[in-house]
Amino acid sequence: MSTQALLPSAKVRRPKLIVGFFFTLVVLHVLAVVAFLPYCFSWWGVASLLVGNFIFGSIGINLAYHRMLTHRAVEMPKWLERAFVLCGVCSLEGSPLWWVLNHRIHHQKSDEDGDPHSPREHFYWGHMQWIYTADPDRNRLSTYEKYVPDLLTDPFLRWLHRGQKWVLVYVLHALLIGAAGFGIGFLVADTPDEAVRIGVQVFVWGVVVRTVYVWHITWFVNSAAHRWGYRNYETKDGSRNNWWVALLTNGEGWHNNHHAAPRTCSQGHRWWEVDLTYTFVRALQIIRLARNVVPVKVASYRQITAGETGQGSDEGRAELAPGVSADKT
């Protein structure tokens, strides 16, 4: 028998499961399937899904969590910023501080060791497995102080983060939508049974299906848009511009553009790369509710229209947000 065989085998550290959130993921996915049963299905429910996606996904996640908080690509009055942040909270994707922390780390270490959700190893990890896998390093106060120092000074964001109050906000919004659904049902339905059915449909489509839908289209930016698509810029990561992800997310799928210039508010750099989230920002800018909108750099735009490849804007790549460096460490 060899000496090596007598040595104790090394213990393989298995990632720790975040049980609560994993259970929540499973339950909401199962309930989402219920929406396609005859009792719950309705075409107005499908239409409401698109409206809910724009309010809670495009405004809440794309604009508030991502472009406004993470990259400071646009500024808004504090009351409007907080209203939009609450829309993001109602997508059940974590507290704003946690979300921004992970996204800034992603930009700093994109598709390298330390990237929270790179699909480099396998697609499922980058899409959703990382969500319910514990990472003690990213929960340390020192990590928050390094990556979100600008947001830690905001008492509203700290309040949402402490004690998981963002979960309470999500639950309250779900109850309000459910109550509104049953109220509408009893106002318009001819029978109590039909009223209850309408209430169930509103809750299932307006809360459950919409939450699961926004989850997956957001996660496709992390997974699919780092695997499939074309590149306008030769960035150091695997980011891609993916048209169908852009379609589902109202603009977030032009991911290679975003990695080339993270602080640019518009993620569509070619004329046909439609970014409805940015269109909404421009509308707010016209009525003076949005200011300091970070533009696409002219030099980068000329490189694209000339069919050239480049590194994009040096300024856009140097900062994730004012005072937060994105340089490799």
C-alpha positions in Angstrom: 0.0 0.0 0.0 1.4 3.4 -0.9 2.1 6.1 1.6 -0.3 8.4 -0.3 -3.2 5.9 0.3 -2.7 6.2 4.1 -3.2 10.0 4.1 -6.6 11.3 4.9 -8.5 12.4 1.9 -9.0 16.1 1.5 -12.4 17.4 2.3 -14.2 18.9 -0.6 -15.9 22.2 0.5 -19.4 22.2 -0.9 -21.2 25.6 -1.4 -23.6 26.4 1.3 -27.3 26.6 0.2 -29.2 29.7 1.2 -32.2 27.7 2.2 -34.8 30.5 2.6 -34.2 32.0 -0.8 -33.9 28.6 -2.5 -37.3 27.6 -1.0 -38.8 30.9 -2.2 -37.5 30.3 -5.7 -39.0 26.8 -5.9 -42.4 27.9 -4.5 -42.8 30.9 -6.9 -41.8 28.8 -9.9 -44.3 26.1 -9.0 -47.0 28.7 -8.5 -46.2 30.4 -11.8 -47.1 27.2 -13.6 -50.5 27.4 -12.0 -51.1 30.5 -14.1 -51.5 28.4 -17.2 -54.3 26.3 -15.8 -57.8 27.2 -17.2 -59.0 28.6 -13.9 -56.1 31.1 -13.7 -55.2 31.8 -17.3 -56.4 35.0 -19.0 -55.1 37.1 -21.9 -55.5 40.3 -19.9 -53.2 38.6 -17.4 -50.5 38.2 -20.1 -50.9 41.9 -21.0 -50.6 42.9 -17.4 -47.4 40.9 -17.3 -45.8 43.2 -19.9 -47.0 46.3 -17.9 -45.6 44.8 -14.7 -42.3 44.0 -16.4 -41.9 47.6 -17.4 -42.8 49.1 -14.0 -40.9 46.6 -11.8 -38.3 45.3 -14.2 -37.4 48.2 -16.5 -38.0 51.0 -14.0 -37.2 49.1 -10.8 -34.2 47.0 -11.9 -32.9 48.4 -15.1 -33.2 52.0 -14.2 -33.2 52.3 -10.4 -31.0 49.4 -9.3 -28.7 49.3 -12.3 -28.2 52.6 -14.1 -29.1 55.0 -11.3 -27.7 53.4 -8.2 -24.9 51.1 -9.6 -23.5 53.4 -12.2 -24.9 56.8 -11.4 -25.7 57.2 -15.1 -28.6 59.6 -14.3 -29.8 61.6 -11.4 -33.4 62.2 -10.3 -35.1 64.0 -7.4 -34.7 62.0 -4.2 -38.4 61.2 -3.9 -38.6 59.8 -7.4 -35.4 57.9 -7.0 -36.8 56.2 -3.9 -40.1 55.4 -5.6 -38.2 53.7 -8.4 -36.0 51.9 -6.0 -39.1 50.5 -4.3 -40.2 49.2 -7.7 -36.9 47.3 -7.8 -37.4 46.0 -4.3 -40.8 44.6 -5.5 -38.9 42.4 -8.0 -37.5 40.3 -5.1 -33.9 40.5 -6.3 -32.4 41.4 -3.0 -31.8 44.7 -1.3 -30.5 47.6 -3.4 -27.1 47.5 -1.5 -26.7 43.8 -2.1 -27.7 44.1 -5.8 -25.3 47.0 -6.5 -22.5 45.3 -4.5 -22.7 42.2 -6.7 -23.0 44.1 -9.9 -20.0 46.3 -9.2 -17.9 43.2 -8.3 -19.1 41.7 -11.6 -17.8 44.6 -13.6 -14.5 44.7 -11.8 -13.9 40.9 -12.2 -16.0 40.1 -15.2 -15.6 36.5 -16.3 -12.6 36.1 -14.0 -12.1 34.5 -10.6 -14.3 36.4 -8.2 -17.1 37.3 -10.6 -20.3 36.4 -8.6 -22.2 35.1 -11.7 -20.0 34.4 -14.6 -21.4 31.6 -16.9 -17.8 30.7 -17.8 -17.9 27.4 -15.9 -21.5 26.5 -16.7 -24.6 28.3 -17.8 -26.8 27.4 -14.9 -24.3 28.9 -12.3 -24.3 32.3 -14.1 -28.1 32.2 -14.6 -29.4 31.4 -11.1 -27.4 29.0 -9.0 -25.2 31.8 -7.7 -28.3 33.4 -6.3 -29.0 30.7 -3.7 -25.4 29.9 -3.0 -23.8 31.5 0.1 -20.7 33.6 -0.3 -19.5 34.9 3.2 -16.9 37.2 1.5 -19.6 39.2 -0.2 -21.6 39.6 3.1 -18.8 41.2 5.1 -19.1 44.9 6.1 -15.7 45.5 4.6 -16.9 44.4 1.2 -19.8 46.8 1.4 -17.5 49.6 2.4 -15.3 48.9 -0.6 -17.9 48.5 -3.3 -20.9 50.6 -2.2 -19.4 53.4 0.0 -21.5 56.0 -1.8 -24.8 54.2 -1.0 -24.0 53.3 2.6 -24.5 57.0 3.4 -28.2 56.8 2.3 -30.4 56.1 5.4 -33.3 54.8 3.2 -31.1 52.2 1.5 -29.6 51.1 4.8 -33.1 50.8 6.3 -34.2 48.5 3.5 -31.1 46.3 3.9 -31.1 45.9 7.7 -33.3 43.1 9.0 -34.2 42.1 5.4 -36.9 44.9 5.4 -36.8 44.7 1.6 -38.6 41.3 1.9 -41.3 43.0 4.0 -41.8 45.6 1.3 -42.2 42.8 -1.3 -44.8 41.0 0.8 -46.8 44.2 1.4 -46.8 45.1 -2.3 -48.0 41.5 -3.1 -50.8 41.8 -0.6 -51.9 45.2 -2.0 -52.0 43.8 -5.5 -53.9 40.8 -4.4 -56.4 43.0 -2.4 -56.9 45.2 -5.4 -57.5 42.2 -7.6 -60.2 40.9 -5.3 -61.7 44.3 -4.9 -62.0 44.7 -8.7 -63.4 41.2 -8.9 -66.3 42.0 -6.6 -67.0 45.3 -8.4 -67.2 43.9 -11.9 -68.1 40.2 -11.5 -71.7 38.9 -11.6 -71.1 36.1 -9.0 -68.9 35.7 -6.0 -67.2 32.7 -7.6 -66.2 34.8 -10.6 -65.1 37.6 -8.4 -62.8 35.2 -6.5 -61.4 33.9 -9.8 -60.6 37.4 -11.0 -58.8 38.1 -7.7 -56.8 34.9 -8.0 -55.9 35.8 -11.6 -54.7 39.3 -10.7 -52.5 37.9 -7.9 -51.0 35.0 -9.9 -50.2 37.1 -13.0 -49.6 40.5 -11.3 -47.3 39.1 -8.6 -46.2 35.5 -9.1 -45.7 35.2 -12.9 -44.4 38.8 -13.1 -41.8 38.2 -10.4 -40.5 34.9 -12.0 -40.5 36.5 -15.4 -38.5 39.6 -14.3 -36.1 37.2 -12.4 -35.3 35.2 -15.5 -34.9 38.1 -18.0 -32.6 39.8 -15.5 -30.6 36.6 -15.1 -30.4 36.2 -18.9 -28.2 39.3 -18.9 -25.8 37.5 -16.7 -25.9 34.2 -18.5 -27.1 34.4 -22.1 -25.5 37.8 -22.8 -22.2 36.5 -21.7 -22.5 33.5 -24.1 -24.3 34.4 -27.3 -24.5 37.4 -29.5 -22.2 39.9 -31.3 -19.6 42.4 -30.0 -19.2 46.0 -30.9 -16.2 46.4 -28.6 -13.2 44.2 -27.8 -13.7 44.2 -24.0 -11.7 41.9 -21.8 -14.7 39.8 -20.8 -17.2 37.6 -22.6 -20.0 40.2 -22.8 -22.2 40.0 -25.9 -25.0 42.1 -27.4 -28.0 39.7 -27.5 -31.0 41.0 -29.4 -33.6 38.7 -27.8 -32.4 39.5 -24.2 -32.6 43.2 -25.2 -36.1 42.7 -26.4 -37.2 40.9 -23.2 -35.5 43.4 -20.9 -36.4 46.6 -22.8 -32.7 47.4 -23.5 -30.5 45.6 -21.0 -29.3 42.9 -23.5 -26.9 45.2 -25.4 -24.4 44.0 -22.8 -21.2 44.3 -24.7 -21.9 48.0 -25.2 -22.6 48.3 -21.5 -19.3 46.6 -20.5 -17.4 48.9 -22.8 -18.8 52.0 -21.2 -20.6 51.1 -17.9 -21.5 54.7 -17.0 -23.3 55.5 -20.2 -27.0 55.7 -19.6 -28.0 54.4 -23.1 -27.0 50.8 -23.7 -28.1 50.8 -27.3 -25.2 52.3 -29.3 -26.2 51.5 -32.9 -29.3 53.2 -34.2 -31.3 50.0 -34.3 -30.2 48.8 -30.8 -33.5 49.9 -29.2 -33.3 50.7 -25.5 -36.8 51.5 -24.1 -35.5 52.0 -20.6 -33.3 54.9 -22.0 -36.3 56.2 -23.9 -38.1 56.5 -20.6 -35.2 58.4 -19.1 -35.2 60.8 -22.1 -38.9 61.4 -21.5 -38.2 62.2 -17.8 -35.4 64.5 -18.9 -37.7 66.5 -21.1 -40.1 67.2 -18.2 -37.0 68.0 -16.0 -37.3 64.9 -13.7 -34.0 63.5 -14.9 -30.6 65.3 -15.1 -26.9 64.6 -15.6 -27.7 61.8 -18.1 -24.3 60.3 -19.0 -24.1 60.2 -22.9 -22.6 57.8 -25.3 -19.1 59.0 -26.1 -18.8 60.4 -29.6 -15.4 58.6 -30.2 -17.0 55.2 -29.3 -20.0 55.9 -31.5 -17.8 56.6 -34.5 -15.9 53.4 -34.0 -19.1 51.5 -34.3 -20.6 53.2 -37.3 -17.3 52.9 -39.1 -17.4 49.1 -38.5 -14.3 49.2 -36.3 -13.6 47.5 -33.0 -12.1 49.2 -30.0 -12.0 49.3 -26.2 -14.8 51.8 -26.0 -14.6 54.9 -23.8 -11.7 55.0 -21.4 -13.7 57.2 -19.1 -16.7 54.9 -19.2 -14.6 51.9 -18.4 -12.6 53.6 -15.6 -15.5 54.2 -13.3 -18.6 52.2 -12.3 -19.9 55.2 -10.4 -18.2 58.4 -9.2 -15.6 57.5 -6.6 -15.9 53.7 -7.3 -13.0 52.4 -9.4 -13.5 49.5 -11.8 -9.9 48.9 -12.4 -8.7 45.3 -12.1 -7.3 44.5 -8.7 
